Structure formats: structure tokens, C-alpha cells
Amino acid sequence: MSIVKIKDKTFKTSIAEADIQQRIKEVAAQINHDMADKNPLFLSVLNGAFMFTADLLREITIPCEVSFVKLSSYQGIMSTGKVREVLGINEDLTGRNVIIVEDIVDTGRTMRQVMETLGTRNLGSLDICTLFVKPDKLEVPLDIKYPCFSIPNDFIVGYGLDYDQQGRNLREIYTLVE
């Protein structure tokens, strides 16, 4: 286990890079099976999901497309409770099978807003793929079809997730040490 210091906080390793990569391969295999012959559009939520999206798509063997949306709801280690859309969706999604790729679902508010926005676009299907879900923190009922890890309500960084814009480049997941 290693310890990292980011700004004024200390974090310890909680999920190894090899475990992350193995779980991504398993989830990708399920998506490849479920979406065979459907040419899904992976809609990656920036900034946090960029690493996860890249590694996930390297394991996707079926025809697919990728696009990005940028939303913001965090400042430091706390959610503001308000979701802002910074970069929107420009594609025509009529009849498309869309898979939202998110780094972490905690309260579910961000995901609810994305799903409400997409729900008006006559999609073929809409599914959620997330690297992490915090079931104990969910405030919104969500059907997350492709979760990689269920985790406790701890603050984590690494592998795309940040603390005040720092730590995204870490290869493993680190949990805040109280």
C-alpha cells in the first residue's frame, strides 16, 4: 500500500491498477455481448471518465462511436448539489443505443440530469456504465447496467478522479485518510 499527499490531504491505495484493468475487461466483455450488432455510442462524462473511457474502449471489439459531455458538480471534495452542463451533446441520437460512461455515481443527481436530457431524444436504448458506484450515497434510483466496482462512501482519487483538479493521473485508486 502506498500513501500520496495531494495538496492538504493524504490518501492511501485502495484499488490496484491490475484490479481496475481486470474489471474493465469483464465489463467490456459484457457490453460486447449485449451490444453486438448495435453500434453503440459511448457518451463519456468529462473530466473524470476520460481514463476509464479510453481503457474501456480499447476492450470493446464491436463497432461503436464515442462522444463527450462535460458536467460539473464538485468543488474540492464536496458536491455542490448543482449540476452544470459545460460541454453539451451535439450528435443526433435518434434511434441510437447510448451508453453513458461515468467515473463515479454517488448521489446520482448528475446521472439523473444526463438521463433526463437524453430521454427527450428518441433513443433506441440508454444504459449506464460506471467505474464506481456508492450505493449507500445514492439519492436517486438508477438502473446501472454496467458497474465495475461498488465502493463505500469514501472520497477517492486517481485513475481520472481528482481532488481539486489534482491526482487524476494516478494509476491506482486512493482513498482519503481521515
Backbone torsions as a table, in degrees:
resi	resn	phi	psi	omega
1	MET	NA	136.1	177.6
2	SER	-116.3	159.2	-179.4
3	ILE	-116.5	136.2	173.8
4	VAL	-127.5	149.6	176.9
5	LYS	-112.9	126.9	176.5
6	ILE	-125.7	115.6	-175.3
7	LYS	52.5	-117.3	-175.9
8	ASP	-100.6	11.9	-175.6
9	LYS	-120.3	152.4	176.9
10	THR	-114.7	137.5	-177.9
11	PHE	-130.0	149.1	176.1
12	LYS	-122.0	151.7	179.7
13	THR	-59.2	132.7	176.3
14	SER	-125.6	-28.2	176.3
15	ILE	-137.1	122.5	-177.7
16	ALA	-73.6	153.0	179.6
17	GLU	-56.8	-42.1	-179.3
18	ALA	-61.7	-37.9	178.6
19	ASP	-67.7	-38.8	177.2
20	ILE	-62.3	-49.4	-177.1
21	GLN	-63.5	-39.1	179.0
22	GLN	-63.9	-43.3	-179.0
23	ARG	-67.7	-38.0	176.7
24	ILE	-60.7	-42.2	178.4
25	LYS	-60.5	-41.4	179.8
26	GLU	-65.1	-44.6	179.9
27	VAL	-66.9	-41.7	178.2
28	ALA	-60.4	-40.4	178.6
29	ALA	-61.6	-39.3	177.9
30	GLN	-66.3	-42.1	177.6
31	ILE	-64.2	-43.7	177.7
32	ASN	-56.4	-40.0	178.8
33	HIS	-69.2	-50.8	-175.2
34	ASP	-67.4	-32.9	-172.5
35	MET	-106.3	13.2	177.8
36	ALA	-53.7	133.2	179.0
37	ASP	66.8	19.0	-178.6
38	LYS	-115.0	-7.8	179.1
39	ASN	44.9	63.8	-177.2
40	PRO	-67.8	155.2	171.5
41	LEU	-103.6	117.4	175.5
42	PHE	-87.3	120.1	-178.9
43	LEU	-106.8	102.2	-174.4
44	SER	-88.2	132.4	179.7
45	VAL	-92.2	113.7	179.8
46	LEU	-84.6	156.3	1.8
47	ASN	-88.8	-27.6	-167.8
48	GLY	-61.0	-30.4	-173.4
49	ALA	-89.9	5.3	-174.0
50	PHE	-63.0	-42.1	180.0
51	MET	-68.5	-46.6	179.1
52	PHE	-58.9	-45.5	-179.7
53	THR	-60.3	-45.5	-179.2
54	ALA	-60.8	-47.3	-178.6
55	ASP	-69.6	-38.3	177.4
56	LEU	-61.6	-47.9	-176.9
57	LEU	-66.5	-28.2	175.4
58	ARG	-65.7	-20.3	179.2
59	GLU	-98.8	-6.0	178.8
60	ILE	-83.6	125.0	-174.9
61	THR	-107.2	-2.7	-179.3
62	ILE	-97.6	159.5	174.8
63	PRO	-59.7	137.8	-178.4
64	CYS	-160.5	170.5	175.2
65	GLU	-132.1	163.2	178.2
66	VAL	-136.2	143.2	173.9
67	SER	-143.6	174.1	-173.4
68	PHE	-134.3	147.6	172.3
69	VAL	-133.1	142.8	179.1
70	LYS	-116.7	122.7	178.7
71	LEU	-125.4	157.0	179.5
72	SER	-140.9	133.9	175.2
73	SER	-144.8	-2.8	-176.1
74	TYR	-111.1	146.9	167.4
75	GLN	-134.7	118.4	-176.6
76	GLY	67.6	-122.5	180.0
77	ILE	-108.0	6.6	-176.5
78	MET	-117.8	140.9	172.7
79	SER	-75.4	138.5	177.7
80	THR	-77.6	-15.9	-177.3
81	GLY	84.5	-7.2	178.9
82	LYS	-119.6	131.4	-179.7
83	VAL	-101.2	125.8	177.1
84	ARG	-110.8	135.6	174.1
85	GLU	-91.7	118.0	-176.8
86	VAL	-98.1	-39.6	179.2
87	LEU	-131.9	119.8	-172.1
88	GLY	-93.3	-174.5	-178.0
89	ILE	-97.2	125.7	-176.5
90	ASN	-107.1	-14.8	-175.1
91	GLU	-75.2	152.8	169.4
92	ASP	-79.7	117.8	-173.8
93	LEU	-103.8	7.0	-178.1
94	THR	-56.3	122.8	177.4
95	GLY	76.3	-1.9	-176.5
96	ARG	-78.9	150.4	172.3
97	ASN	-95.9	108.1	-172.9
98	VAL	-107.0	134.3	173.5
99	ILE	-119.2	114.3	176.4
100	ILE	-77.2	128.2	179.0
101	VAL	-109.5	115.1	-175.6
102	GLU	-122.3	151.8	177.4
103	ASP	-77.2	-46.6	-176.0
104	ILE	-150.6	137.1	173.3
105	VAL	-112.9	113.9	177.1
106	ASP	-110.6	-77.3	179.3
107	THR	-75.0	-29.0	-177.4
108	GLY	92.6	-5.2	-177.2
109	ARG	-63.4	-42.9	179.3
110	THR	-61.7	-46.9	-178.2
111	MET	-63.9	-39.2	177.4
112	ARG	-59.5	-43.7	179.9
113	GLN	-64.2	-42.4	178.3
114	VAL	-61.8	-45.3	-178.4
115	MET	-66.1	-37.7	176.4
116	GLU	-64.4	-41.5	178.1
117	THR	-63.1	-45.0	-178.3
118	LEU	-73.7	-26.6	-177.6
119	GLY	-62.9	-16.6	179.7
120	THR	-91.9	5.5	-171.1
121	ARG	-109.4	17.6	175.4
122	ASN	53.6	52.7	-179.6
123	LEU	-73.4	157.5	170.7
124	GLY	-73.5	-44.9	176.1
125	SER	-158.2	159.9	179.6
126	LEU	-141.2	119.7	179.9
127	ASP	-129.3	161.3	178.9
128	ILE	-115.3	132.6	171.4
129	CYS	-122.8	121.0	-179.5
130	THR	-132.3	144.3	177.4
131	LEU	-68.0	-42.9	-178.4
132	PHE	-133.1	145.1	170.4
133	VAL	-133.9	139.2	176.4
134	LYS	-108.0	88.9	-174.8
135	PRO	-59.3	-32.3	-178.3
136	ASP	-74.4	-13.9	-179.0
137	LYS	-103.7	-9.3	-178.3
138	LEU	-58.6	127.6	175.4
139	GLU	-106.4	-14.4	-174.9
140	VAL	-122.1	127.2	177.5
141	PRO	-67.5	124.8	-179.5
142	LEU	-132.0	143.8	172.9
143	ASP	-97.8	96.3	-179.2
144	ILE	-93.8	103.9	-173.1
145	LYS	-74.4	-33.0	-175.1
146	TYR	-126.8	72.4	175.3
147	PRO	-87.3	140.5	174.8
148	CYS	-87.9	-51.1	-177.2
149	PHE	-135.8	136.5	165.7
150	SER	-96.8	129.0	-175.5
151	ILE	-129.6	160.9	175.3
152	PRO	-69.8	173.3	-177.5
153	ASN	-80.2	57.4	176.8
154	ASP	-103.2	156.3	174.3
155	PHE	-87.0	127.0	-177.2
156	ILE	-123.6	155.7	174.8
157	VAL	-137.1	166.2	177.2
158	GLY	105.2	163.0	177.7
159	TYR	50.2	43.9	177.7
160	GLY	101.9	-24.7	179.3
161	LEU	-85.7	146.5	-171.6
162	ASP	-128.0	163.8	163.9
163	TYR	-119.7	109.7	-180.0
164	ASP	51.4	47.2	177.6
165	GLN	72.0	6.6	179.6
166	GLN	-111.7	152.1	174.4
167	GLY	92.7	-3.2	-179.3
168	ARG	-60.4	-29.5	-174.3
169	ASN	-79.8	-6.7	-180.0
170	LEU	-67.4	139.1	-175.2
171	ARG	-80.3	-19.7	-178.8
172	GLU	-115.2	174.1	175.8
173	ILE	-98.1	134.4	-179.6
174	TYR	-121.1	139.6	179.8
175	THR	-106.3	140.6	178.0
176	LEU	-60.0	132.5	175.3
177	VAL	-94.1	122.9	-177.7
178	GLU	-72.1	NA	NA
